[in-house]
Amino acid sequence: MKTEQVNAYMGMSDEQHQESLKKAAANLKGVLKPTPLIHSDFYSEEYGCDIYMKPENLQMTGSFKIRGAYNKIMNLSEEEAAHGVIASSAGNHAQGVAFAAQKRGIQATIVMPNVTPLLKVNATKAYGADVVIHGDVYDDAYNKAMNLAQEKGYTFVHPFDDYDVLCGQGTIALEILEELCDVDEILVPIGGGGLISGIALAVKTMRPDVKVIGVSPVGSMAMKISIDEGQVTRLSSVKTSAEGVAVRQPGDLTFAMAKKYVDEIITVTEKDIMDAVLVVLEKHKLIAETAGVVPLAGVKKRAKPGKKIVCLVSGGNIDVVTISSIINQGLISRGRIMCFSVELPDKPGQLLKVAQLLAENGANVIELQHNQFKAIDRYSNKVALEVTVETNGHDHIKQVLEVLEDNNFIPNRIY
C-alpha cells in the first residue's frame, strides 16, 4: 500500500474508525453465523483464570476471513464490482472472497499456489469462483493475481493489507466486547496482520483498557520482527505447520496499525501448536486448523489468576490426513504415546515378561514387533522387540522405562 494511503488511514480519528467498524457490522448483519464465546473449563483449570474461545472455526466458510472479504466486496462501487474481483490465497481468504462475490452476483477469480490442500481448492470452486493454480508458494500466486488484475481490469481483494478488510475482521472484537464486557485480554494469531489490526483498531478506539496480544509461531514472525526493527521487514523464509499465518512480510497498513495498537506479540513453538490442536479436539470436540489454535498455544504465557482472556480460534479448514498426523504428534508431545525398542535374549518367556511389566504398570500395548532378524548383532543370540504403548503422560513414561531397566531390560526410546 502506498505511503500516502497508509498515512491517510492512520490519520483518521477514533470516531471515524468507529463508524467504519459499525458499517462493517451492518454489512455483515444476517450473513455471519453466530459464534458466541465458549468458556474453556480445561484451560481455565489448567492456568487458574477464566479463558474463553471465540470459535470462528464454526463461521461460514470455516474461518474469520469471510468478514473482511465480505465487507470489502460490499463496499465496492458498482463500476469496480462490474469488472469482477480477484484474490490470491492458500485457502480461507479464497473462500471468503468467493462466497462474498457469489452473494453480490459478481465474478471472482482466485489464484492459489500448488501447495493448497485440495479441500480448500474444491471448497472455493463450490462458491462459483474460477480457480487458477499457479506457483509453488503464496508469493507466486500473489504476483500472478496482480498481473491478471492489471490485464483484465479485476479489482484485487488483498487478504490483509486493506482497510475495508481489516475493519471486517474487527467486527470480531465488537462481538467480544459486547458479550464479555469485563474481558482483560484478547489473544489473536498474526500472519500478515489483517486480523489483529482490525481487532486492535476496534478495541483501542472503544476500550483502550483491554489488551490485545498477538501470537506468532517461532518460524513465522514477520510482524514481530518488523515491529522490533521499526520497519516492514521481509523474512527470507517461513517454517511452520500453521499455514494460515505463514507470511513472509506484513502489510504496510497492518504494520502501522499493529505498531500503534497491539500491546505485545508473543511466540509459540510447533509443539505448543500441536498440543493445542489435540486439546481443542479432545476436550472441546472442536476441529481447528493449526493457525486457528495459535492463541491457545500461547495462553499459558499470559494467564494470571483473576484474568479473563479470550483466545480467537480463527479457522477450522483442515483435511483429515493432516488431522491424523497432528493428533499423533500431539499425543507424542503430551506423553500419551511412547515407542521403545529393547533387545531380548532369544529364549522362551522374555516377550511375556515384558508384556507383564507393561500391563502391571498401566501401559497399554498398541503395536508390537518381535523380530529376531532386527537384532543389532545377528550372532548375539538376541531378538529385537519394538513396542508402542499408550501412556498417561511423561511421568508415566519415565516410570515404565525405569521398571524395564530395574528388570534388566535396556529400553531405547524411539519417540
N, C-alpha and C positions, 0 to 999 in steps of 0.2 A: 504494500500500500504506500502511496506517495506521502512524503513528509507533511505536506500541507493538509492532506486529508486527516492524517493522524492528529495533527495539532488542532484541527477544527473540532474533531470529536472530543479530544481531551479538554478543550476549552469550554465545552458545554457546561451549564450549571446543573446542580443536583436535580432541580425541578425539571429541566429538560430531559435528563436521563430517565427520571421517574415517569414522565409522560411517554417516552419511547417504550419503556418496560410495560406500562399499562396498556399501550396499544398492542404490544406483542401478545399480552394475555388475552386481549379482546379478540385478536386474530385467531388464537388457538382455542377459544371457547367452543365447546361442543365437538372438538376434533380429537383432543387428547383422551387417553384412558386415565382415569384417576389412579394415582399412585400414592395413597396415604402412607404415612410413616409406619414402620414396623419396629416395635421395641424388641431389641435382641436380648433375651434373657441370658443366653450363653455368654456373649461378650460383656454384658453388664456385670454378671457374676465374676467373670474372669478378671476384669480390671477394676471392679469396685466403683463403678459410676453408671449413669444411665446412657446407654448407647442405642441409637436408633438407626435404621436403614431407610433410605429413600429409594424404593425399588423401581428405578427407571428401566430395569431389565424386563419389567412387565408392561412397558409402554408400547404403544402402536409401533410397529416395525422393530420392536425388540431393543430400543435404546433411546436415549435422550435426544439423539440427533434430529429426530423429526421436528422438534421445537424450533430450532434455528432455521432449518431448511424451509419449513412451512411459513414461518414469519417472513423470511426473505422473499419467497416467491409470491406471497400475498401482497407484499409491498411493491412489487414490480409495477411499472407503468404499463398501460395497455400496449404501447409500442414495444417495450422490452419483452413482454410476455409473448407477443406475436412472433418474435424471432425464435422462440424456444430457449431452453436453458441447457447448460452443460456443466458437469462436475467431474472431478477426479476423486476416487475414493477406493479404499480396500474393503468397504462393506457398509458400515452403519450410516454414514453420510449419504451414500449412494441410495439406500432405501428411503431415507428421509426425503431426498430431492425427488426421487421417482414417485413417491406417494403424493407429495405436495403438488407436483406438476400434473399428475392424474386428476387430482381434486380440482385444480384450476382449469383443466382442459387444455393444457399446452404440452408440447413435445419436450421430452427430456432425453439427453444423451449422457451416458455415464462411461467414463474411461477408467478401467480397472487394471491393475498390474497382474501379471501371470500368477503371482503367489496368492491371489484372493481365493479363499475357500469356495468351492462350488456351491455350497449352501447359500452364501451371500450373493453370488452371481445369479443364481436361479431366483432368489427372493427379489432381487432388483428387477429382473425381467418380468416377474409376475405383476409388478405395478405398472407395466406398459412402457418401460424405458428401453431405448436402444443401448445395448451394452457393447463397448469396444474394448477388447482385451489388448493391452499394449505395455511392453516393458517388463523388466524384472522387479522393479521397486516403485514405490509411490511417486518418486520424482519423475520417472519416465512417463508415468500416466498423467501427471500434472502438466508436463511440457506438451504432451500430445493434446490434452484438453485445451490448453491455451492456444495452440496452433489452430485447432478446429474452431474455437470461438472466433478467432480473427478471420478465418477463411469463410465460415458460414454465417457469421453475424450473431452467434448464440450469446446469451447472457451467462457469464460464468458465475456459478454459485460456489464461493470459496468455503471449504469445510470449517474454517475457524477465523480467518483474518477479515472479518466483515462485521460492521456494526449491527446490522439487522439480524445477522446470525447469532451473535453473542447476546443480543437482547432477548432473542427467542430462548436461548439456553438459560438466561437469567430468570425466566418465569419459574424455574425450579425453586429459586430462593424465595420468591414471593409466596409460593405454596408452603415452604418450610416455615417461614416466619409467621404465617397465618395460623398454621396448625400447632406449632410449638413456640409460643411467644417468648419463653424463657430459655431458648437454646443458647448455649455458650459458644460452641464452635461448629463449623461445618467443614468436613474434610472432603476434598474434591480431587479426582485424578487429573494429572496435567499431561497433555501431549503438545499440541500446537497452541493451546491456551484459550480456545474459544469458550469452553465450558467454564473454566474457573474465572475468566474475565467477566463473563456475564453474571455469574453468581456473585462475585466480589463487587461488581458495579452495583447490583441490586442491594446487597447487604450494606455496603458502606454509604450509600446515599439515603438509606432508610433506617438502618440500625447499626451505626458505626461501632457500637459496643460489642457486637458479635464478631468473633474472629473467623477468618476464612483461611484455612490451611491447605496448601497444595501438597499432593503426594505423587512422587515420581519413582519409577524403578531405577535402580542404580545404573542400569545400562541404557537409560534414555532420559538424560537430564538436561535437555536443550534449554528449557525455560529457566531452570535453576542456575545453570552456568551463565546464561545470558544476564540474569539479574545480578549475579555475583560480580560479573565483569562490567556491568553497566551499559551493555550494548547487545543488540541482537547477534547471537553467535551461532554459527552452523557447526554441528558435530560432523566429524569425518565418517562416523558410523554409529549405529544404534544396535544394541543387542539385548532383547527382552522377549519373553513369551507374550507380553501384553501388547499385542499388535495395535490395539486401538490408541495407544499413547506412544507408539514408536515413531516419533517425528524428529527429524534432524535439526529443524530450525523453527522457532516460534514465529508467529506473525508480527509485523511491525506494530499494529494496533493492539493486539493481545499482549505483547511485551509491555507496551506503555501502560495498559490497564492493570496488568498483574503487578508491575513495579509499584504503581501508585496504591492499589487497593488490597493486594494479597498480604496477609500478615507474615506468613512463613511458608517455606517449602521444605518438606522432609522427604527422606528416601526410604525405599524398601528393597529387600533382596528378592531374588526369584523364589527362594524357599518360602519367604513370607507370603508371596503371592499364591503359590501352590497350596499352602496351608489354608489360606483364606477361601479359595475355591472349594476345597473339601469341607470346611466348616459350614459355609453357606449352604452347600448341598445337603450335608448330613444333618445339621442342626436346624436349618430353616426350610429345608425342602425347596430351595430356590436354585435355579440354574443361572449362573452368571459367568460371563466371559472373564478372561484374565485381567484385562484392563478395568473391567467393572468392579473388581474386588480390591483394587489397589488401596483405596481409603481404609478398608477394613484391615488390610495387611499392615497399615501404619498406625492404626488407632492406639496400639499399646504405647506408642511414643508420646501420645497426647493425653492419655487417660489419667485423671486425678480424682480422688474422692469428691463427690458432690457435683461434678461436672455433668452437663447434658450435651452430648455430642451427636451430631447427625453425620453419618457416612453415606455418601452418594454411591449407590450401586448403579453404575452408568449404563450397563448393557448386558444382554444375555444371548447374543448371537454367537453360538459356539457349536461346532459339529460334534457328533457322538464319538468319533475316533479321538478327537482332541480331549474330550471329557474323560474318556477311559485312561488316556495317558496321564492326564493331570491328576486323576484320582489315585493312580498307582504311585506317582511321585509324591503326592500329598500324604498317602498312607506311610510311605517310607520315611519321609521327613518328620512325621509325627510319632514315629516308632510303633506304628500299627502293623507293619510287616517287616520281617527280617529274614535274610537269606544267609546261610553259612555253609561252609564245606568242612569236612573232617575226614581224616584217614583212619580206617578201622583195620584191626588185624583180620586177616582173611580166615575166620573161623566162625562156626555157628554161634548165634546168640548176641553178637555185637550190635546188629541193627536193632534188635528187640530192646537191648539195654538203652540205646539212645532214645528210642521211641518212648520207653517208660519214663525216662528222665524228663523228657519234654512234656509228657502228659501230667506227671506229678507236679510240674511247675507251671501248668496252665498255658503252655504254648501249643496252639492248635496247628497241626501239620496241614499245609495247603498243598504242597508238592514235594515229592521226594524222588531223588535219582540215586540209585545204588549201582555203581558200575566199576568192576574191578579193572577195566581197561583204562580208567582215568587216573589211576594212581600215579603219583609223581615219579616213583621209581617202579617200573614194571616188575622188577625182580625183588621187591622188598617184602613180598607176601602181605601186602596191604590193599585195601579196597577204598576207592574214593566214594564218599557219600555227600550229596548236596541236598540240603533241606531248606524249604521255605515255610516259615511259620507265621501265624497270626499272633501278635503280641499286644500288650496293653500300655505301651509307652517305653521310653528309653530306660527307665529304671528296671522295668520288667526284662528288657533285653539284656541289660547288664547282669541281672540275676540268673537268667538262663545260661548265658555264656560262662559265668562263674561256676555254676553247678556242673556243667560239662567238664570244665577244667579240673574241678575237685574230684571228678571220677576218671581222671587220667585220659580224657579226650582233649585234643588241641584244636578248637574250632577256629576257622578263618572266616571272618565276617566278609561277605561279598557286598551286601547292602543292607 
